[in-house]
Amino acid sequence: MIRERAYPVEPWHVRETRLDLDVLAQSESVFALSNGHIGLRANLDEGEPHGLPGTYLNSFYELRPLPYAEAGYGFPESGQTIVNVTNGKPIRLLVDDEPFDVRYGDLVSHERVLDMRAGTLEREVEWVSPAGRSVRVRSTRLVSFTQRAIAAIAYEVEPVNGPARVIVQSELVANEQLPPTKRDPRVAALLESPLLAEEELTQELGGLLIHSTKTSKLRMAAAMEHVVETEGRHMVKTEGNPDWLRTTVACMLEPGQKLRIVKFIAYGWSSRRSVPALRDQVGAALASARLTGWDGLVAAQREYLDAFWDHSDVKVEGDPEVQQAVRFALFHVLQAGARAEMRPIASKGLTGPGYDGHTFWDSETFVLPVLTYTQPDAAKDVLRWRHATLDLAKERAETLGLRGAAFPWRTIRGHECSAYWPAGTAAFHIAADIADAARRYVLATGDEDFEHDYGFDLLIETARLWRSLGHHDRHGRFHIDGVTGPDEYTAVVDDNIYTNLMAQLNLYAAADVALKYPDKARAAGVDDEEIAGWRDAGAAVHLPYDHELGVHQQSEGFTRLQEWDFEGTPQENYPLLLNYPYFDLYRKQVVKQADLVLAMLWRGDAFSDEEKARNFAYYEARTVRDSSLSACTQAVLAAETGHLELAHDYLGEAALMDLHDLHNNAREGLHVASLGGSWISLVMGLGGMRDHGGQLSFNPRLPERITRMEFALLWRGLRLRVDVRSDEVTYSLRNGTGEKSITLVHHGELVTVSADKPVTMGIPERTHVGPEPHQPAGRAPARRASSL
């Protein structure tokens, strides 16, 4: 795990006060910078040592074979893996012929700071070379939110204890060597040097490289240009070959003199544009960056983030560690999607190569809700990307013998890339997750143009999938059989409640949108009979229930399965999937991640308060949280059922997932969904925010140690601020576009809030708390009371 002492608790910064090479890969993920288009892992400026090099462009991938012991009809033949593209980060330093390398000489001090208000990564180092020459190095790195194609680095060197001959080598490097990560030698060989050189251009202050992938035939360009400032005598030259360019700056510096270099880096890629077109694209991006200048880029970055934090910040008093963590989470969620622009948000964002750079259902379920209420244009772009892949989803459904659209379980471009069908193809709930994200976006923003142009198709084609996949039994009940819900330890089951309830909402929403846009419905071949069929199926959805235990069954027959022996399971055997065969997990009552509990979050309108309390306690005792997606959901339902201290514990786990590397896998990238989940834990958990049917409601209550929580969200063009204290809450409004007031529900009471009339309401005492929940042996979350 990352040691806590490496990151002091600060409200707006993540600060690394010393360099720990044992966790270098993890810190490269934590300090990664991105704008949703470009992603730079936080490798040291000089390039070495490194944990895991990484420079990524959203959706730039290579194809690879998917091996099967036994192939089957409908199995995907190839996968897609994100490519480590041309690296523009390296700036090597030599002092009197000694390469600056933190492993040699004397590292007097080393500090890196992620500034979440400025959107920059700052580094300050004092180093004494093996020959005794002391220098101070300062660098600031950013990936621009306002100029999508641009990253930039300001690099400064100053001698400390005497004159020094300083050489700086700034590089573009393609096909850099990566640590081996693939067991399959065919995959390793394919991805070892995935880029084929097509063009190089060398100029005095920089240059350009253009490459394409061998199999997917995607083309990318990377270019760099430098501004050199120094009082000392200096020279500059650039040289290179098809896989690297190097701009060298050599100078003599006296104490008190500095060499300052600003490096502008431009990226672009396309599956269609020609070499000249990409050459011109990155050239134009560099010209724009030079025109803006370093100071202009920094100022624009701060202005962009000031606007974001104004309507997105969550303030937490009483738990400073969670305060820092939730801002870290929001910053990385923004980085993952801000400028994705018709591209997906991967599970690791652009912070690492984990999961091959794929996007899953967790983007729509855990990340898009955050963006919908804080950065709605980014949420819309992801949904527009899903719409752009609709033809592929329809082809996949046809292959499976179904109507409508079967969206892939994991993908980059839109093709199914999962080689394990029980947890891939069978997880059809992703269709309803996408539909729900589109429905939620429209309800939250009132964007009817999106609903007409994109949402309509997503809702109609996913509804067709459910009507084709499910069936009515002889009693008229509607069943969806042979599917896998969110819990990947319970696969290929009948009537998974999460899947059924989300499909029900999907069917109703499709019927409504078909009636709202009759001309478009007719053009899509939707008639009254099909609409009626959707409504009939939705009304007859079967929800398995165990009357003896008084709880819903996660899926048909789940509560009669054999119990897992938690007492006899050593803690070192978690996660279970790495230590037990799936066939054993599938046939017992053990839950990897919240499933039925997740249904009670997004479809809370389908359960009574008493049912939620009993269900939560039952499944809490069987959920082991081998997935990073679980803690945030459990936090919300713990709060809703009256267990506020437990909710606080789960909030801490979700928020600190990566800062504390709780799952020991942050080295391959951050858990973007869990980061989004920290916002969900606070706003929907402690804040009690829901939007069932487009009605905004709040049921806020705080645990003992959190004395105040303040958050804001965007709702139909307005900025709503919610200020929660232990005994009261104030709702206030800032006018934007659209309506001038919001009618919301506060603990069951209708309240109208306008810009000139904030409303303060008391928080009623809770009259009922559900059964005391207990976790499996050794799987309770860390208590927040003992963590500070």
N, C-alpha and C positions, 0 to 999 in steps of 0.2 A: 504494500500500500504506500501511497505518498504520505510522507510524514507530515503531521499537522503543523509542526513547527516551521516547516518550509514556507507556509503561507500564513502570515499573521492576519488576524481578523481586522479588516478595514472596510468601511462602508462602500467605497467606490473603486477599490483597487484589489488586484490579486498580486501579491509581492513575493518574489522568490529571493530570499536574503542570502542564500548560498547555493552553490552549484553542487548537486548530488548526482554523480554520473550513474549511480545505480537505478535511478528513476528518471533518467533523461528522456526516455521515450514517452513516459506519462506526462512529463512537463511540456514536451513538444505538442501534445494534444491540448493541454490546458491553456497554453498561451498561443494556440493557433489563431490566425486571422483569416477572415473570409468575408465576402459580400454576397454569397450565394452563387456567384459565377466563377470567381477565383478563390482557391483555398491554399494557404501557405501554412504548413506545419512550422512550429517554432524551433526549427533547427538553428543552431548557433550560426552567427554571421559567417564565420570562417569555414563552415560546412562540416568540420570534424572537431571532436568526436560527435557522433550522432546516434540516436536510438533507432529512428526509422525515418529516413528522408521522405519528404512528401510535398509535391506541388500538384494541385488538381484543378481541372476545369470541369464544371458541372456537366455530367452526361458524356464526357469524353472517355470512351471505353474501347476495349479490345474484346473480340469474341474468343471463347475457349471451349474445348470439348467438355461435355458432361458425361463422365464415365458411369456405367451401370453394370452391376454384376449380371442382372437379367433385364433386358430392355422390355418395354411394353408399349402398347398402342397409346398414342397421345403423350408419351414422355417427351419433354423438351430435348432437343439434340445438342444445343449449345447454350453456354452461359455468357454473361457479360461481366467484365471486370474493369473497374476504374483504373485508369493508367496514370502512373507517375509521369507527368509531362515535363517539359524543359524547365529546369530549375534556374530561376533568376535571383535567388537569395544569396549565393556565395559572394562574399567579399573577404578575400584572404589578405592577411597582413604579414609583412616581414619587417623586422626591426634589426638593422645592421646584419642582414642575411639570416637572422633567426626567425623561423616561422612562428607566428603567434599560435600557440596550441595550449589549451588550459591544462593538458596532461603533463606539460614540461615547464620548467622554470618555477616561479613562485606566483601563485594566484593570490594576490593580497586581498582583493575584494571582488565580488561578482554579484550583481543584483539585476533582476529583471522585473518589470512592473507592467502588468496589463491594466491600462487605464480605461475603464468602461464608460466614462463620459467623453474622453477624447477619441476613443477608438484606435488607440495606438499601443504598440509594444515597445517599451523603452528598456535599454540595457546600458549599464555602466560597469566598466571593468578596470581594475588596476592590476597590471601584470609586470613582473620582473623577469626578463629573459634569462636563460641559463648563463649568458655572458654578463649579467648584472645591469642591463639597460632597462629602465623603468618607463612604462608608457601608460597613459590613461586613454581608454577607448569608450566612446559614447555612440550609441546608435538608436534610432527611432524608426520603426517600421509601421506601415499602414497598408491596408487594402481598401481602396476608396469605395465608399457608398455612393458618391455622387458621380464618379467617372468609372463606370462599371468595368472597363477593360484595364484599369491601371492599379498597380501596386507601386510603392515607392519606399526607399530607405535613405535616411540621412545618416551618414557615417563620419565620425570625427575622431582624429588621432592627435594626441598631444604628448610630447616627451616630458618626463618629470625630472630626471636627475642628470641631464646633460644633453648635448646635441645628439641627434639620431638621424640616420639615413632610413627613410621610411618608404617602403614599397607596398602599394595596395593593388591587388589584382581582383577586379570585379568580373564575374563570369555569367555566361549562359551555358548550361550543361544539359544535354539530352542523353537519355539512356544511362543515367547514373546507376552505379551498382547498388542493389538493394539486398538487405538480409533475406535469406531463403525463408519463405512462408508457406509454400505449397508442397504437399507430399507427392502429388501426381507429377512425375517428371515432364509429361507432355505440357502441362500447364506452366510449370516453371520455365521451360525452354521458350514457350510462347511469350511469356511476359518478361523475360530477362532483358531483352532489348527490343521493346515493342515498336519503336519509332524508326521509320525509314526516312533518311534525309532527302529533301527535295530542292532546297535552295538555301544558300547562305549569302549574307551581305555584310561587309565589313566597312565601317567608317571610322574616322579618328576618335570620336567620343562614344562609340557603341556599335550596334549592328543588329542583325536579324537572322533567325533560323526558322525554316519551315520544314515540318515533318508530317508524315502520314502514318497511320497504323497499317499493319500488314494485312489484316483480315477484315476488320470492320470498315476500312477505307475512309476513316475520318482524317481530316487535315487540320493542323494547328500551326499557328505562327506565334513566335515569341520574339520580342525586340527589347533592346535596352539603350538608354542614352544617359549621359552623365553631365553634371555641372560640377566643376572643380574649382574650389576656392582655397587659396593658401598664400601666405606672405613669403614663403620660402621659394627658392629656385626649384622648378619642377618640369617634368616632361610627361606627355601622354601619348600612348599609342594603343591600337587595337589590332589583334590578330586572331586567327581561328581556323577551324576546319568544319566539315559538315555537322559534327556533333558537339562542338563547343566554340564559344567566342570568349576572348579575354581582353578586357581593357585594363591596361597597366598604367598606374600613376606613380612616378618616382619623384621624391623630393628630399631636400635636406631641411630639417627643422631644428631650431634652437628652442630651449625651454621658454615657454610663453607663446610660441608660435603653434598654430594648428593647421592640420590638413582636414578640410571638410569636403566631402563628396556627397552629392545628392544623386541617387540612382533611380531613374524612372523605368519601370518595366511594364510592357503592354502585352496582353494576350488576346488571341482570338481563335476560334475554331469553327469548322463547318463540315457538313457532310456533302455539300453541294458546291460551295464557292471555289473558284480557281486559285492557283498560286498567286497570280497578280492581284486578285481581289483581296486575299488575306494579307498580302504584303502591304497593300494600300490601307487596309483597315487598321492594322497595328501602327502603321506610320502616322495615320491621322490621330490615333489615340495618344501617341507620344507627343505630337504637336500640340494637342489640347492640354496635356499635362504640363508641358514646358510653358505654355502660355499662362496657365494657372499658377505655376510655380509651387515650390514646396510649401511655403507659408499659406498659399491659397488653398492647397489640398488639405492642410491641417485645419484651417479655419472652416472649410466646407464640411469636413468630417465632424467637427465639434457642433456645428450648426445643425447637421442632420440628426445627430444623437440628442441634442438638446430638445428637438421636436419630438423625437421618439420617447425619451424619458418623461416628457411633460404629460403624455397621455398613456404611459405604459408602466411607470414605476410602481413598485409595491414597497411601502414603508412598513417595517416591522420593529416595534419597540419591545425590548425585553429579551431578545435572542439575537445578539449581533452576528453570530455565526450564520444563522439562517438569513439575516439581512444581506450579508455579503453574498451568500450562495444564491439567493433568488435573483439578485442583480446579475451575477455571473451567468445564471441560467437564461435570463431574458436576453442578455447580450449575445450569447451563443445561438439562441433561437433566431434572433434577428439576423445574425451573420449567416445562418444556414439558408434563410429564405428571402432576404431583403431584395436582392437583385437577381434572383434565380430566373425570373422572366421566361415563363413557359418551359421550365425544367423542373424536375422533381426535387424534393428534399430527402436526402438519403438518411438512413438511420444514424450514421456518424457525421452527418453534414459533410463538410469538406475538411474535416479535422484529421482524417486517417483513412486507411484502406479497409477497415473492418467491414465484414459482410460484403466484401467485394465492391463497396460503394453503392449497394442496392437500396432502393426505397421499398418499404413494406406498408402494411396497414397502419402502423403506428404514426406515420406522417399525418394521415387524415384524422386519427383518433386522439392523438396527444399533442401534436404540434399545431395543426391548423386551428383548433379552438383558440389557442393563445394568439395566433396571428389574426384570426377573424376579429377579435376584440381589441387588438392593439395595432396591427399593421395590415388592414384588410386587403390592400392591393396585392400584398405578397401571397395571402391565402388564395385570392382569386387567380393569380398566375399559376399556382400549383394545380388548381382545379381545371384551368384551361389546358394545362399540360395533359392531365388525365383525359380530357375531352379529345385532345389531339391523338391519343392512343386508342380511341374508341373502336376504330376499324380492326385493330389487332385484337382487342378484347372480344369483338364479335366473331372474328375468325377462330379464336380459341374456344368460344362457346360452341361453335359449329363442330369443331373437332371433337368436343366432348359430348356431342349429340344433344345440345341444349340450344334454346333460343336466347336472344338478348346478348348481353356482354359479360364475359367471365374475365375479370381483370386479374393480372398476374399477382401471385403471392409475393414474389421478389423480382425486381427488374431495374434496369436503367432506362432503356429505350421504350419499353412497353411489351416486350416479349416475356413469356414465362421463363424464369431462370432457376426454378427450384427443381432439383433432381430427386427430392424426397416427397412423394405425392401425399402421404398422410398429413404432413404438416405444411404442404404447399397447395396443390390443386384442391384438396379437400377443404381448405380453409376459405370457403366461399364467402364468409362474412365480410371479406374485404369489399365486395360489391356494395353492401349496405353501408359500410363505413364511408365509402366515397360518396354515395348518395346522401348520407346524413351530413357530411361536411358541406356539400353543395346546398342542401336545404338550410343548414344553420347559417351559412354565409348570406344567403338571400334574406333570411329573417332578421339578421343582425344589421344588415346594411341597407335593405330596401332596394337593392340593385336589380331591378326588373329586366334591364338590358342583358345582364349576365344570365338571369333565369331563362329568358327567351332564347338566347343564342347558344348557351352551353348547358345550363342546369336542366333544361327540358330533356335534352338527349340523354344525359347521364341518368336521370330519374327513370325515364321510359325504358331504356335498355336494361337497366338493372332490375326493374320490376318484371320485365319479361323473363329474365333469368330465374327469379324466384318462382314465378308461376310455372315455369318449365321444370325446375328442379324439384319443387314440392308436389304434393298430391293430397287429395281428400280421401279419407277412409270412408267406410260404409256408414259411419255415424256423422259424416260431414265435417269432421275435424281436419285441419290442414297441417300436414307433417312435412318437415324437411329432414330427410334421412341421409345417413352416410356422410356427414360433414364433420369438420374439426372446428371447434370454437377457439376463443383466445387461449384457453389452457392447452398447451401442447403436450401435456402429460395425459390427456384424455382425447384420443384421436378416433376419427371415423365413427361417430356416434349418431344416434337419432335424436332429433328435436333438442339440439343445444339451445337453451333458453336465450342466451345472448343473440345467437344467429336468428332465431325465430322472431324475437321482439324487434330487432333492427330491421329485419326483412319486412315485418308488419308495417313499421313506420315508412319504409321505402315504398311499399305498395300503396299506402294511403297518399303519400306525397305525389306519387306518379299519377294517381287518379285525379288529384286536385289540379296538378299542372296541366294535364290533358284537357280538363274542362276549362281552364283559364285561357288556353291558347288553342281554340278549336281548329283554326286553319292549319296550324303546325301539326296538330294531332292527326288531322286527315291526311296530310302529306306524309306522315310517318306510318300510315296504315292503322292508326289506333281508332277503333270504333267503340260504340256503346257497350257491346258485349265484352270486349277486352277490359274496359274500365270496370264494368260490373264484376268481372272475374277477379280483378285485383282487390276490389273491396270485399268480395266474398271470402277470398283467401285470407286477407288481413283480419277479418272479423272472426275467422275460424281457426286462427293459429293456435296450436296446442302447446300448453306450458306444463310440463311434467311436475307433479306435486306429490310429496310423500305425506299422506294424511296422518300416518302414525307418528312421524317425527315433527310434523307441522312446519316443514320447510319445502321450498322449491328444489327440484332436482336440477343440477347443472345440465344434465341431459337425461334422457329416458333411462331409468335403472341405475343412475349413479349412486344413489344412497344405499343400494343393496350390494354394491361391490365390497370386496374384502378391504378392511382398513389397512393402511400402511403402518408398519412398525416403526414409528418415529422414535420411541424410546431406545430401540435397538440400532438406530442409524447413527454412526459416528459423524461428528460435525465435519470432519475432513472429507466425508463422502458427498458433501454438497459442492457444486450442483449435482443433483442426482443423475442427470442425463449423461454425465461423464463417468459414472461408476455403476450404473445398473442398466440392464437391457430395456429397451423401450417396451417390449411385450409385457414386462413386469409392471412398468409404470402405467401402461394403458389399462390394465385390468384391476387397478386398486384405487382407493379413494385418497389420492395425493394430487394436489393442484400446484402446478408450476407458478401460475400467476393468476391474479383476479380474473374471474370469468363471469360467473353469476353475479358477483359483486360489481363487476363492470357494467353489467346489464342494469343494475339498480342505480348506477350513476347516470348513464345516458338515457335510460328508460325508467326513471324513477316514478313517472306518472302511471306506471303499470303495476306498482306495488303499494300496499298500505304501509303505514309506519310500523305496525306490529310485524308484518312480514319482513320488512327490511331488517329489523332488529334480530329476529330469529335466524334469518338467512345469514346475516353477517356473522353472528356468533358461531353458527355451524361451520361455515366455510373458512372462517379465521383459523379454526383448529386443524385444518387440512391444507392450508396454503403455505408453501415453503419459500416463496419469493426467489426462485432460481432465475427469475427474469427481472430486469431493471424496470419493467413496465408496471410492476405490481404495487409498490409502496405508495405511489401517489393516489391510486384508486382506493386502496385501503384507508388512506388518510381521509379521503372525502366521506366514505361511509362510516368510518369511526366517528367523525364529527357529527354526521347526520343522526346517528343512533345514540349520541350523548356521551361518547367516550373521548372527551376533548384532549386529555393527556396522551392517550394512544394516538390520536390524530396528529398531535404535535410530534410524537416520536417518528411516525411514518413520514411526516413532512420533512423532518431532518434527514431521514434516509434518502428520500427522493432528491432533495436539494444538494446533498453532499455526495451523491453517487460518484461523481468524477473528481471533485476537489480532494476527496479522501480515498479515491479509487476503491470503493467498497466491493466491487466485483472482480478486482484484480485484472482488469482487461482494458483500462483506459489507454494503454500504450498504443492500441490500434485505432484510437479515436474516441470522442466523447459520445455519451448516450443522449442524443438530442431529444428523444421522446421523454426520458426521465427529467431532463432539464425543463421541457415544457410542462411536465407533470408537477414540478415544484410550484409553478404558477397555479395549476389546477388545484393542488393541495391547499394553497392559501385562499384563492379567490372562490373556488367552488366548495372547498372544505370548510375552513374557518369562516369565510364570507358567506357561505350558503347560497351562492349564486346559481340560478337555473334559468333556462329559457324555453321550457316546454311549450310547444305550440306558439312560439313567438311572444310569450308573456314573460317579461323579465321579472325575476323574483329573488329575494334575499332572505336568508335566515341566519344572520351572523351570530356567532358565539366564540369567545376566545378562551384558550386554556389559561391556566393560572399564571404562567410566567410571561406570556405575551400580553402586555398591558395595552397596546394599541396597534392597529393595523389600518393602513390607508392605501387604497388602490384606486385606479381609474380604468375605465374602459370606454371604447367607442361604441355607440348604439345609434344607428340610423342617422349618422352625421353629427351627433352630439357627443360631447365629452362628459361622462358621468363620473363623479368622484364619490367614493364611499369611504367614510372615516369612522372606523369601528373602535369603540372603547369597551370597557368591561360591562358597562350598564346601559350604553346608548350608542346610537349610530346616526351620523349626519349624512344626508344625501344632498349633493349640490351639483349644479349643471353649468356647463359653459356652452353657449350657443355656437353652433357651427352651421352647416347647411341642413335644410330640411325642417322638421318640426321644432317648435320652441319649448316643448315640455315633454316629459316622460312620465307615463303612469306605470308604476311598478308595484309589486306586492312585497310588503315587509311583514314577515311572520304572519302571513295570512290576511293582512289588512292592505287594502288599496291605498296607494299614496301617489299624489301628483307632485312632481318636482319640476320647477322652472328655474331659469337663470337668475331671476330676481327674488327667488323664494326658496332657499335651502330648507330642508325639512329634517328635524331631529326627532327620532323616535326611540322610545325605550326598548330594551331587550328583555323580553319576558323570561321569568324563571322557567326552566325546563321541568315539565310535570312528569315525564316518563323517560327513563333510561332503559335501554334494552339489556338483555342478559350479558353478564360479564364475559367478554371474549377472552379466549386463551389460545396461544399459538402452539404449534408443534414444538416438541422438546428442543431447546436450543435455538429456536428460530424467531424469538421475540426481537423486535427492533431495539436499538440502543436507546436508553432513556435520555431525553433531553436534559432532565434535571441534573444528571451527573456528567454531562458532556462539556460544561463550560467551567 
